[in-house]
Amino acid sequence: MPISVRSRGASRAAVLLLVAAASAAQPSPLDRAHAHNDYAHDRPLLDALDHGFNSVEADVWLVDGALLVAHDRDDVRPERTLERLYLDPLRARARANGGRIHPGRPPLLLLVDVKSDAEATYARLHEVLRGYADVLTIWAGDAVDEGAVSVVLSGERARATMRAAPIRFAAYDGRLPDLDAEADAPAGFLPLVSERWSRVTGWDGTTPAPDGLRAELAALAATAHAQGRRLRLWGTPERDAVWSLLLETGVDLINTDDLAGLEAFLRRGAE
């Protein structure tokens, strides 16, 4: 199956220059920082990149054929498309940075949380992502062609359709039960396992961690890593004690809405 790459033409020249200038001033990247509900910030994607994040999340609704970014259906706006807020600026930055979003670092994770019908949204998303194949990770059977951006689908996921696709421009976000039920699934299909914090523990970080929590988190991370997957927990309290435990136990992505706070925490630990 040929992969067509949509040309943007000379109209992107100004964007490329701006992205190149901005990239030169970027801080060192933070591979474990994940911008939850990234689109809610004043500058979607750009704020996260300015703080060094290498993982961002966008909720998407399929509305009249357009992939619109918003948490709730009532909040969609026609100009806030996945392409305009994320795919176009990521392509421009990758071209300006020699094929990476953060030079010399792993692909940026773009987690697309599908809010509308799984099958219909995936069909449209596949078409849209095909137009950005030049900067995306592509999966063809067991082969993986790593790009500047790896798209992973969460929320409403067309699992069977994705597994059967001969070529994919997105991977599948699993849940904790998948560490058992999908243990043999290729890591290229299911590279990430995500779960709600409250389904693991009710600890909010204001008291000592419960007995056994450290061992439980470490065991979950170890199982995911043995299968070639990364682990993410969402809905985690925005506290240093919680972030420290996640780091120490090997949880790969720290989920946050507080970009500046997590950046400061991670950079203190690197000093």
Order of alpha helices (4+ residues) and beta strands (2+ residues): alpha-beta-alpha-beta-beta-alpha-beta-alpha-beta-beta-beta-alpha-beta-beta-alpha-beta-alpha-beta-alpha-beta-alpha
